[in-house]
């Protein structure tokens, strides 16, 4: 699919207007983040046709199809989209299969039976089809809700904080299913979230809203590389770097994998699900990176990388400093105490060694 073009001005109160003019990729996951009240859900509702828009300042096209323009507004029920909310909102009187069939019946071109079967397998719900909704866990219900949204064969999938109502244990499980689902899908996903874990594991593209306007946009790894304080932008979780690379080899003796990211090689716990040559997305939390002025060959930490300090952010109100490093074309964030920063006399431009524990970077 071609790109998604969004140009909208939606006044919603005397002091708030959703004013967005952007282009999002026609494939992959575009995460939409920002503080509560920044306009994330309003943007999804606009795309779904659930928010009325002034015709003069609004244009929406999904690929080569115009859903909103100066003289035309496509009715919500005619927009080929799937929508997943915070709550699963399933029909209690229907079984799992009945709920999904309801989604298929509402589409003129639903998923083919063999593709629907593949979707069940990707989401791990094939054994749940005859089960009543009341017998499902929160995570299972949300997986069924996702299947129902996709059963109608939409052109785009909208997801509004789909993990926010799920407990932490189920959330980690569902994240793994979403990773598999998004690799399988060939339609764009717009995914609203406050969570750094979800952005770092799922997002290809990142759009950050503040009071109705776009303040950051671009590939997720590039945007996060520039954000030293994501919490200030409504993204909750530890400062994280995203690296994109591929698996080079597996070391069966030590149950490790070797991965390459440009000129950089890293050792990490064996990624059994991946084969040499497969692409790899790695999230490295800043708190898992330590710094040294020299390479310590006697250290148990095997991932030792030479790099130069680009940026150093610290505040007297916090016990730590966030340091941006440039390593052979990659940006890496490290978080160390201000005391360590002082004792090592760290400054922008200095050459240092970044140390990343293999056990802390799970693919």
N, C-alpha and C positions, 0 to 999 in steps of 0.2 A: 504494500500500500504506500501511496505517496504521503507526504507529511500532513500534519494537522495544523491548520491555520486558524488562530483564534484572535479576534479583535473585538473587544466588547467594552462598553461603558454602561454599568448598571448602578444607578444611584439607589441606595437602600435606606439611607437616613440623611439627616442634615450634615453629619460628619463622616459618612462612609460611602464610597463609591468603588465598586469593583471596576478597575481600569487596567485591562490586560491586553497587550498586543504582542503575540509571540508565535513562534513556530515550534511544534514538538515533533519528534521523530515518528514516522509511520510504523515503526516496529520497536519492540522492546518495552521496558518499563520506565515510565516517566513518573518519578516521585514528586509529589507536591507537598511542601512543608511550609511551616510558618507558625507564629503564635496563634492561639485561639482567637477567633474574630478577625483573622487576616484575610479571609475570603476563600479558603480552600474548598469548603463544601458548596459555597455559592457558585464557584467556578464549575464544579461537577454538575450542579443542577442546571446551570446555563447550558452546558453541553448536552444535557439530557432533554432540554426544552421545558424544564420545570420552573424556570425563572423567566418572567416576561422581560423582554429587552426592547429598548427604543430602536426602531428600524434604522435610523440615520447613522448610528455609531456602532453597529454590530455586524460582524461577519464571521461565519464559522463554516469551514469546509473540512470534510473528512476524506482525505484522498482527493479524487476528482468530483466528489459529490458536495453540493452546497446545502447545508442544513439551515443556514441563516444568512440573509443578505438584505440589502436595502428594500427590496420589493418582495421578499419571500421568506416565510418561516415554515419549516417542516414540522408538522405536528409531532409531539413526543412519541405517540404510538407508532409512527412511521420511521423513527430513527432506529437503525439496526444497532442497538447497543445492549450490553449486559450491565447490570448495576448491582453491586454487592455493598450492603450497608454494615454498620457496626454490629447490629444484631442480625441473626440469621433470618428471622421473620418467616419461618416455614409454616405450612399449614398442618396443624396438629391432627386433623382428621384424615390426612393422607399419609401413606407410607413414604419412605425415601424415594422409591421409584415413581410414586404418584406425584410427588412434588416436582421431580425433574421432568416428568411427562407434561405437567402443567406448563412449564417453561417452553417445551418443544411445541405444544399446540398453539401457542401464541405467535409463532413465527411462520411465515410463508415458506421459508427455506431453512428448516431446522437441520441440525447436524445429522449426517448420515449415520445409520445404525452402527457401522463398523467404527466410525470416528467416535461416536458416543461411548462405545465399549472401551476404546483407548483412553478416553477422558476418565472413565471410572477407574481404570488401572493406574493412571497417573496420580489421581487423587486418593487412591486406596480405599474406595467405597464399594467395590463390586460385591463384597460380602454383606453389605448393609442394605441392599436394595429393598428387601421385604420387611425391614425393621420399622416399627413405629417411631415417630420423631421423638416421643417422650423417653425412649430408651437410648438416645444418643447423648454423648458428651458434648460440651460446648464446641470443642474443636471439630468433632464429627459433623455437628450441625452446620458449622460454617463451611466445611468442605462440600456438603450437600448444597448449600446456598450458592456456592461458586459453580458447581455443576449445573444447577438450574439456570443460572445467569448465562452460561455458555452453551446450554443445550439448544437455544434458539439460533445459534450460529451468527453471533453479532460481528459487526465490523470493528468494534472497539469495546473494551471492558473498563468500566469505572468502578473503583474500589475505595470506599470511604472509611478509612481506619478499620479494616476488617479484623484486626487482632486485638483491638482495644478492650473488648468485653471478655477476653479469654484469659484464664489463669496462666501464670508464667510457664509451668511445665508443658501445658498443651500448646502454648504459643511457640515454644521451640520446635515442637513436633510439626506444627502447621507451617512454620517457616521452611522446613525441609520440603514439605509437599509443594509449597508455593515456588520454591526454586526449581523443582522438577517441572511444574506446570508452565512456568514462564519460559523455560527452555523449549517446551513442546509447542506452545502457542505461536502462531504466526500473525497475530493481530496486536495492535498497540494496547498497552495497559496504562491508565492514569490512576495512580495509587497515592491517596492522601495518607500521610503518616506524620507523627511527631517523633518517631523512634529512629535513633541512629543505627541500631541493630538492623532494622528493616531496610533503611536506606543503603547501608553498607553491603548487605547481603543480596538485595533484590534490584536496586535501581541502576539502570543504565544512564538515565538522564535525571537531572535534579532541577526543579523550579521552586524557588523560595519566594513567598509572598509576604508583604508587610503592609498592613492597612490597605489592602485591596490592590497593591501594585507589585509588579515583579522587581525584586531587588537583586536576585542572582539567578542565573540560568546557564546550563551547559552540561556536558558529560559529568556524571556524578563524581568520578574520581578526580576530575579537574576542579570542580567546584569545592569539594571537601578539602582538596589540597590547599585552597586559598582561605578556608575558614578556620581561624584559630579559636573562635568562641562560638561553636554551633548552637550552644544553649541560648545565646542571646538572640538567635533567629528562630527559636521554637523547636529545635531539634534536640531531643533529650537523649543523653548517653555519652559515653567517653569519646574524646577526640580520636578520630580514626582515619587512617590512610587506606585507600583502595588501590591495589595494584592488579593490572591485567596482564596475564602471561599464559604459559602453557607448561604442561608436564613434560619433562625430558626423559626421566627414567625412574624406576622403582628399585629400591635396595631391599630385597626380600630378607636378607640376613638381619638387618637392623630395623626392619619395618618402617623405613623412611622413603619419602619421595623427593626427587630433585626437580625443582621448578625453575624456569627461566623467565625473567622479566626484563626484556631488552638485554643489556649487558650484564645483568645481575642474576646470580644463581642463589637459590635458598634451599635449605633442607627443612622439611616439614614432616609431620606424621603421615604415614602412607595413605594416599588418597585412593582407596581400593576401587572406588567407582569410576575412576578416570584411567585412561590408557595414555602411554607416551604419545605426544602430539595433541592431546585434547587441551582445549582452552581452560584456563583457571582464573578464578577471581579470588583475590586474597584480601581480607580485611585485617589490618594490623593496628591494634590500639596503641596510642601514644604511651600509655603507662607500661606497656610490655617492651619498650625500647629503652636501653640504658646507653650511656655515652662514656667514652674513654679517650684520653689524649693520645694513647698509643695502642697498637694492636696487642692484645693479651693472648699469645699463642697457647698459654697454659690454662686458659679458661674452659669451663665445660660448655660455654655458649659457642656453637659452631658457626652461627650466622654473624660474621663480623664484616662490616662494610665501611669502607672509607668514604667520607662525604664532607661537604663544606656547609657551615651554618649560614643560612640565608636570612633567617628572621628569629628574633628572640623576644618573646612576650612574657612579661612578669609584672606582678602587682604587689605592693607591700601588704595588701589585704589577703593575699593567698600564699600558702606555703610552697607552691610549686611554680615552675617556669615551663612554658611551652616553647619548644624549639623546632623550627622548620629546617630540614636538611635537604640538600640536593645531592643525590647519589646516582651518578651515571644516567642522568635523564629522568630519574624518579624523584618525586617529592615524598619525604617521610617526616612525620611528626614524632617527636620524643617529648616526654614529660618527666622532668627531674625536679628535685627540691631546689628551692632558691639557695639553700646553703651549699648544695653541690655545685650549683651554677657559679656561686661566688668563689668557692675554693678552687675550682678549675679555671676560673677567670674566663668563662665562655663569652665570646663576642661574635657578632656577625663577621663572616669572612674566614673564621678559623677552620682548619682541617681537623676533624675528629673521627673517631671510630664508633659507629652505631652497632650495638649488640642486640640481637633479637633471638630470644629463646625459641627453639623449634617447636617445643611443646605448647607455646602460647599462640601459634598461628595455625588454626585449623582451617582447611579448605572447605 
